[in-house]
Amino acid sequence: MKNETKMLESLSLFQDIDKQEEQEQDTWKKSIPAQVFLNHFFGMHYHIQHAENAYDLDIMPQFINYKPALPTATIEEVKKLLLNCWSTEYALRSTAELGNEQYLRNALHWTFPQAYYSVLFGLRAFLSTFGIVQNNNERIKRETGMLVVKGYYPFPIAYYASGTYDSFIVHRLPLAARKPGLQLATESMEAQAQVGQFLRTTRKLYARAIRQQMQSNPQTALRNKKGEILDKFTVQHWQKINWRLGYTTYFDLLERLRISTRHREIERFVEAEIDFSLFHQCLLEIVSYLNLIHESYIAKAVGLETYEMIVNQLPDYISKGFVKDRLTQKIEPLLKKTEKSQIQHAA
């Protein structure tokens, strides 16, 4: 009887262990999409942090030669957009600095859109210096794609994807062709693989969204020889909508944050078992880098003296923090170095 009791207790113990392992396995499987998303953004972050010349805009012809004549109205528009950019980045930074793991988990509901909108406002300010005053998302994406292709961005963020459905080409990421793993990048090859995959999947999703939009409208839908609306696309059909895709760039990748929130996909991230502190760190550093690039162009366009005046007029909680630090530590030395190089080159 005692042996039977021990056997039953042992059996119950093993059942409990098996059940726990099964639950852990289920949790891990449910966490895979969120982990992949984190891996992609960590790949972007790693690629920036480990790239040479990441901040050396002074060696880039497009930056060196950038000196548009801006009317007062444009400068006022730039100031307004920068304030929105910096206020949103401030909110993102505050969240990242405050929370523990559980707080940061639930904070994704607002930090995802904060990361996207901070970059969006900074990008719109940058585009305004070209005379492109836009709040239409599709137009902004198209204009951004052209700037990336034309070489306005430094190497760590200059990649883009082109091509038709299932025939996508990733540019300026020489190691992007390999299939990425489920682990965080620890070397450049894996980081580029993660970013390359992110570009391809994002472009594929965007192509599908365009097809859905077209085919749901009888006036724009592609039809077969019988006049029936197509429900399946061939290579030739995909080619007909390729012009609407433009180029897929860093901005499309960041837009995935907004789409994830809007489509309630955010819930699967909140419920996943991933490193939320790392996720916030990656987002914040990507946002900070992109905002710095745009701010550098804007400062060069308006002139350092005017840019300093814009910063000094900000509320104290922004002007005496990260914005001032970027100005004094990065932008001011960059502009002075660029000016010195131009003088030497002219001589």
C-alpha positions in Angstrom: 0.0 0.0 0.0 2.8 2.4 0.9 4.6 1.6 -2.4 1.4 2.3 -4.3 1.0 5.7 -2.5 4.6 6.6 -3.2 4.1 5.6 -6.9 1.0 7.8 -7.1 2.7 10.7 -5.5 5.6 10.3 -7.8 3.3 10.1 -10.8 1.5 13.3 -9.6 4.8 15.1 -9.2 5.9 14.2 -12.8 2.4 15.2 -14.1 2.8 18.6 -12.4 6.3 19.0 -13.9 5.1 18.0 -17.4 2.2 20.4 -17.1 4.5 23.2 -16.1 6.9 22.5 -18.9 3.9 22.4 -21.3 2.7 25.8 -20.1 6.2 27.2 -20.4 6.4 25.8 -23.9 3.1 27.4 -24.8 4.2 30.8 -23.3 7.4 30.6 -25.3 5.5 29.9 -28.6 3.1 32.7 -27.9 6.1 35.0 -27.3 7.8 34.2 -30.6 6.1 37.0 -32.7 7.0 39.6 -30.0 10.6 38.3 -29.7 11.0 38.5 -33.5 9.7 42.1 -33.4 12.2 42.9 -30.6 15.0 41.2 -32.6 14.3 43.3 -35.6 14.4 46.6 -33.6 17.5 45.4 -31.8 19.1 44.7 -35.2 18.4 48.3 -36.2 19.8 49.5 -32.9 22.9 47.2 -33.2 23.6 48.3 -36.8 23.6 52.0 -35.7 25.7 51.4 -32.6 28.4 49.3 -34.3 28.7 51.3 -37.6 31.7 53.4 -38.5 31.0 57.0 -39.4 27.5 56.8 -37.9 27.7 60.5 -36.9 30.1 61.8 -39.5 27.6 63.8 -41.7 30.5 66.1 -42.5 31.9 63.6 -44.9 28.6 63.3 -46.8 28.2 65.4 -49.9 24.5 65.9 -49.4 25.0 67.3 -46.0 28.1 69.4 -46.9 26.2 71.1 -49.8 22.9 71.5 -47.9 22.1 75.2 -47.5 18.6 76.1 -48.5 17.2 79.6 -48.3 14.3 79.4 -45.8 11.6 82.0 -45.5 10.4 83.1 -42.1 7.2 81.1 -42.5 9.1 77.9 -43.0 11.3 78.5 -40.0 8.2 79.0 -37.9 6.8 75.7 -39.2 10.0 73.9 -38.4 10.0 75.3 -34.8 6.4 74.0 -34.3 7.2 70.6 -35.6 10.4 70.3 -33.6 8.6 71.2 -30.4 6.2 68.3 -31.1 9.1 66.0 -31.9 11.0 66.8 -28.7 7.9 66.8 -26.4 7.1 63.3 -27.7 10.7 62.1 -27.2 10.7 63.6 -23.7 7.6 61.5 -22.9 9.2 58.4 -24.3 12.4 59.0 -22.3 10.4 59.6 -19.1 8.7 56.2 -19.5 11.9 54.4 -20.2 13.6 56.0 -17.1 10.7 55.5 -14.7 9.4 52.0 -15.0 10.1 48.5 -13.8 9.7 45.5 -16.1 5.9 45.3 -15.4 5.4 49.0 -15.9 7.3 49.0 -19.2 5.3 45.9 -20.4 2.0 47.9 -20.2 3.6 51.1 -21.3 4.0 49.7 -24.8 0.5 50.9 -25.5 1.8 54.5 -25.6 5.5 54.1 -26.1 5.0 52.4 -29.5 3.2 55.4 -31.0 5.4 57.8 -29.1 8.5 56.4 -30.8 6.8 56.7 -34.2 5.4 60.2 -33.8 8.6 61.7 -32.4 10.5 60.6 -35.5 7.5 61.6 -37.7 7.5 65.2 -36.4 11.3 65.5 -36.7 11.1 64.1 -40.3 8.3 66.6 -41.2 10.5 69.4 -39.9 13.4 68.1 -42.0 11.1 67.8 -45.1 9.9 71.4 -44.5 13.4 72.7 -45.2 13.0 71.3 -48.7 9.7 73.1 -49.1 7.8 69.9 -48.5 5.1 70.7 -46.0 3.1 67.6 -45.6 1.0 65.7 -43.1 -0.1 63.0 -45.6 1.5 59.8 -44.5 1.8 58.3 -48.0 3.5 61.4 -49.4 5.9 61.6 -46.4 6.9 57.9 -47.0 7.5 58.6 -50.7 9.6 61.7 -50.1 11.6 59.9 -47.3 12.3 57.1 -49.7 13.7 59.5 -52.3 15.9 61.2 -49.7 17.3 57.8 -48.5 18.0 56.7 -52.0 19.7 60.0 -52.9 22.1 59.7 -50.0 20.9 62.1 -47.4 21.2 59.6 -44.6 24.4 58.0 -43.1 25.1 54.4 -43.6 23.5 52.9 -40.4 20.1 54.1 -41.6 20.5 54.4 -45.4 19.2 50.9 -46.3 16.0 50.4 -48.2 14.1 47.7 -50.1 12.7 47.9 -53.6 11.2 45.4 -56.2 7.9 43.6 -56.7 6.2 41.1 -54.4 8.4 38.1 -53.6 11.2 39.6 -55.6 12.3 42.3 -53.1 15.8 43.7 -53.2 17.5 45.0 -50.1 20.0 47.8 -50.8 23.0 49.0 -48.7 22.9 46.0 -46.3 25.5 43.6 -47.8 24.8 40.8 -45.3 21.0 41.0 -45.4 20.3 38.0 -47.5 20.8 35.3 -44.9 17.8 34.1 -42.8 17.9 35.6 -39.2 17.6 33.5 -36.1 15.5 33.9 -33.0 18.3 35.3 -30.9 19.4 38.9 -30.4 22.2 40.0 -32.7 25.7 39.7 -31.4 27.5 40.5 -34.6 27.0 42.6 -37.7 25.9 39.7 -39.9 23.0 38.8 -37.7 22.0 42.5 -37.2 21.9 43.0 -41.0 19.9 39.8 -41.4 17.4 41.0 -38.9 17.0 44.4 -40.6 16.9 42.8 -44.0 14.1 40.5 -43.0 12.2 43.4 -41.3 12.4 45.3 -44.6 11.1 42.4 -46.7 8.2 41.5 -44.4 7.2 45.1 -44.0 7.2 45.7 -47.8 5.2 42.5 -48.2 2.6 43.6 -45.7 2.4 47.0 -47.4 2.0 45.4 -50.8 -0.9 43.2 -49.5 -2.6 46.3 -48.0 -2.4 48.1 -51.3 -3.8 45.1 -53.1 -6.7 44.9 -50.6 -7.4 48.6 -51.0 -7.4 48.4 -54.8 -9.4 45.2 -55.1 -12.1 46.4 -52.7 -12.8 49.4 -55.0 -14.6 48.4 -58.2 -13.2 51.4 -60.0 -9.5 50.6 -59.2 -9.7 46.8 -59.1 -7.7 44.7 -61.5 -10.0 42.3 -63.5 -9.6 39.1 -65.6 -10.6 38.8 -69.2 -14.2 38.2 -68.2 -14.3 41.4 -66.3 -14.3 39.7 -62.9 -12.4 41.3 -60.0 -9.2 39.2 -59.4 -8.8 37.4 -56.1 -5.4 36.1 -56.9 -2.4 38.0 -58.2 0.3 36.8 -60.6 3.8 38.3 -60.9 2.4 40.6 -63.7 -0.4 41.8 -61.5 2.0 42.7 -58.7 4.2 44.6 -61.1 1.3 46.8 -62.0 1.0 48.1 -58.4 4.8 48.2 -57.7 4.9 52.0 -58.5 2.6 52.6 -55.5 5.0 50.9 -53.1 7.8 53.4 -53.5 10.9 52.5 -51.4 10.7 50.7 -48.1 12.9 52.5 -45.5 13.5 53.0 -41.8 10.3 55.1 -41.7 8.2 52.1 -42.8 9.8 50.0 -40.1 8.9 52.6 -37.5 5.4 52.8 -38.8 4.9 49.2 -37.8 4.8 50.5 -34.2 1.8 52.6 -35.0 0.1 49.9 -37.0 0.7 47.3 -34.2 -1.1 49.7 -31.8 -3.9 50.6 -34.1 -4.6 47.0 -35.0 -4.6 45.8 -31.4 -1.6 43.6 -32.1 -0.1 45.3 -29.1 -1.8 42.8 -26.8 0.4 39.9 -28.0 3.4 42.0 -27.1 2.1 42.9 -23.7 1.4 39.2 -22.9 4.7 37.9 -24.2 7.8 37.0 -22.2 10.4 39.3 -23.6 12.9 41.8 -22.3 10.8 45.0 -22.1 13.5 47.1 -20.7 15.7 46.2 -23.7 12.8 46.9 -26.1 12.4 50.5 -24.7 16.1 51.1 -24.8 16.3 50.1 -28.5 13.3 52.3 -29.4 14.7 55.3 -27.5 18.1 55.0 -29.0 16.8 54.6 -32.5 14.5 57.6 -32.1 17.4 59.7 -30.6 19.7 58.8 -33.5 17.1 59.6 -36.2 16.1 62.9 -34.5 19.7 63.9 -34.2 20.2 63.3 -38.0 17.2 65.5 -38.8 18.2 68.1 -36.3 21.7 68.4 -37.8 20.2 69.1 -41.2 17.8 71.6 -39.8 20.5 73.4 -37.8 22.6 73.6 -41.0 19.6 74.9 -42.9 18.6 77.7 -40.5 22.1 78.4 -39.2 23.6 77.5 -35.8 22.7 80.9 -34.2 19.0 80.6 -35.2 18.9 76.9 -34.1 20.4 77.8 -30.7 17.7 80.5 -30.3 15.0 77.9 -31.1 16.4 75.6 -28.4 16.8 78.3 -25.8 13.1 79.3 -26.3 11.9 75.8 -25.4 10.4 75.0 -22.0 13.1 74.3 -19.4 12.2 70.6 -19.1 13.2 70.1 -22.8 15.8 72.9 -23.4 18.1 71.9 -20.5 18.0 68.2 -21.2 18.6 65.9 -24.1 17.9 68.5 -26.8 20.6 70.8 -25.4 23.0 67.9 -24.9 22.6 66.9 -28.6 23.2 70.5 -29.6 26.4 71.0 -27.6 27.8 67.5 -27.9 27.0 66.6 -31.5 25.4 69.3 -33.7 27.6 72.3 -32.8 30.9 70.4 -33.3 29.5 68.8 -36.5 28.6 72.2 -38.0 31.8 73.8 -37.1 33.8 70.9 -38.5 31.8 71.0 -41.7 32.3 74.7 -42.0 36.0 74.4 -41.5 36.3 71.6 -44.1 34.4 73.8 -46.6 36.8 76.7 -46.0 39.8 74.5 -46.4 38.3 72.9 -49.6 37.6 76.4 -51.0 41.1 77.5 -50.3 
